[in-house]
């Protein structure tokens, strides 16, 4: 009995040691490849400090008012690039990465639309970009630009909604959509710790489409 128990303990300790070693190796791999990516692909815009977090702001063109591009859920400045470059031929256009997206620093907690609006306002102020602003929001970004308008109406000259999500959208209540919403929520919860260990990168499941 003692021998069997001792063997199980050794197996448990060995398995734990292997798991810890694998996790450490994955974390080192993720950190090194992330640093390599940043060296190969530096941010095209400026890094601006906002409440202790560095956010990436990419402005092109000149003129007033300034058009602010707000990306959809999980997207960054690159999702706007073809439109960004085209519009910048006739006006000043700025896109930015919300915390944890693109080149911006991550944060530990989710933020509400009102906080996104406050962050954007502080970002523009710290970058010395004066109002008035026209804001264009795609998908989830539509909620954020409306939040900005409600918080800073005197600085908002207009808003443009591109396939915008609505704050009271009932989609998640529909039976055919309920599982998809739960699946996405589960994927987000699982992907975050796995990405820190390099597993998401190693498997290539988040690679961009060719």
N, C-alpha and C positions, 0 to 999 in steps of 0.2 A: 504494500500500500504506500509506504513511504517512498519507495523507488518510483512507482507510477506517478505519485504526486510531484516528486522532484523533477521527473522528466517533463511533466506538463508545465511546470514553472519555467524550466529551461527553454522549452518551446515558446512559451509566452514572452519571456525576456528576449529571446532571439528575434521573434517576430516584431516586437516593439522596437528593438534596436534597428532592424532593417527598415521599418516604416519611418523612424526618425531620420535615419541616414538618407533615405530616399526623399523625404520632405526637404531636408537641408540642401541636398543636391539640386532639387527642383527649384528651390528659392534662389540659390546661387545662379543657376542657369537662367532663370527669369530676369534677375537683376543685371547680369552681364549682357544678355541679348537686348534688353531694354536700353541700356547705356549705349550699346552699339547702334541701335536704331536711331537714337537721338543724335548720335554723331553723324550718321549717314543722312538723316533727314531732319535737319534743324527746323525750328518753327519759321514759317515764312513771314510772320508778323512780329509783334512786340510782346514781351512778357510783362504784364502790369500787376503790381501787388494790390490785392483787394482783400481787406480784412485778414491779412496774414497768409493768403493763398495767392499763388501766381497764376493769373489767367492769360490766355493767349488771345490777342486782338490783332486782326489782320485788316488793314484799311488800304484802299486803292482809290485813285481818282481824286477829284477836288470839287468844291462847290458847296452850296447850302440849299436846302437842308441835307443833312447826312442820312443816308439810308442804312438802317441796321438790319442785318439778316440773322434771324433766329432759326436755328436748325431744329429738326424733328428729334424724336426720342432716340437716344443712342448715337446721334450723328454729330459730325464736327464741321469745321469750316470747309473742308474739302467737298462736302456734299453740295455746297453752293458754288463751287469754283467756276463752272462755265457761265453761270448767270452773273456771278460776282465780276469776273473780268469784262464781260460784255457791258454791263451797266456802268462800270467804272470809266468807260470811254466818255461819258457825258456827265457824270456826277460823282460825288464822294460816296463810297460804299464800304461799310465795315461789317465783317463777320467775326464771330468769336467762339471760343470753346467754353462751354459751361464746365464747372469743376468735374474732374474725372474723365473728361472727354478730350480727344485730340491731344494737344500739347499742354493743356491746363493741369495743374496739380489736382490730385484726388482729395476728397474729404471723406470723413468717416460716417456721415449720415445723409439721408435723402433730404432734399430741400423742397419747399413748397413754392408754388408760382409767385407768391408775394416776395419770397426771399430771392428768387431768380431775378425779379424786377429790381429789387434793391441792389443786388450784386451788379447787374448791368448798369444801373445808374452810377454806382460808385466807380465802376470800371471806366465808363466814358468820362466821368469827372476827373479821375486820376490821370487819364490819358490826354487831358486838355482838349477834349472834343466837345464843343459847345452845341447846345440845342439851337434850333428845333430839330426834331428827329422824325423820320418816317420809318416805321418798323414793319418788316415783312416776316411772318411766321409760317413755317411749314409744319403740318401735322400737329404734334404736341407743342411745337413752337408757337402756334396760334394762341394757345392758352397763356403762354408767357408774355406775348406782346400785348394781349388784352390786359393782363395784370399790370404791365408797365403803364399802359394808358390810364388805367384807373388810379394808379398811384401817382403818376406825374402827368396829368392831362395838359398842363400848361406848357410842357416841353415836347408834347407829341403833336405833330402836324397832321399825321395820318397813319393808318395801319393797313397792311395788305395781308389777306389770309389766303394761304395756298393749301387746299385740301385740309383745312384746319380741323383738329379735334375740338369738341365742345366740352365745357366744364361739366355739364350735366348729361353727357352722352349716355344713352341707355344701352349701348351695345353689349356691355358686360352682363346685362340682365337677360339677354337672349340665349336660349338653350344652345343654339348652334355655335355661339361665340364663347360660351362660358368656359368650355374646356381649353380653348385657345388662350384665354386670359390666364387661367390657372397654370397652363403649361409655360407661358412666358415668365410668370412670376417665379415658378420653380427653377427655370433655367437661369434666371438672374441670381437667385439665391445660391445655386450650385456653382455657377461659373465664377463668381467672385473669389472664393477661396482656391478653386482649382487654377485660376489664372495667376494667383500669387505663387503657386508652386510650379509654374511653367507648363502645366499639363495642357491647358487650352492652346498655348503656342505650339507645343510639341506635336499635338494631334492635328493642328492646322484647321480646327473647326471654326475659327473666326477669321480666316484669311479672306481678303477681298476677292470678289469675283474677277476673273480675267477680262 
